[in-house]
């Protein structure tokens, strides 16, 4: 019997923290955004990931705090650009 698998269909959520206000060059409004900075803690976010033996699962970057992590983003159709 073929095993049904959940797909990676939900967009990532995040950042999960408030950021500093950054000016938008296209309007007079200011929008809050979180920036990743070398030497600083990475902004937390949540995304769907495929884990061997577990299938697709929502994970947060903070779930891996204190561990080495490689984050790889790619198009939803798995094409290589």
Secondary structure, DSSP 8 states (H G I E B T S, - for coil): -------S-S--EE--S--EEEE-TTSS-EEEE----TTS----EEEEEEETTTEEEEEEGGGGTTS--------TT----
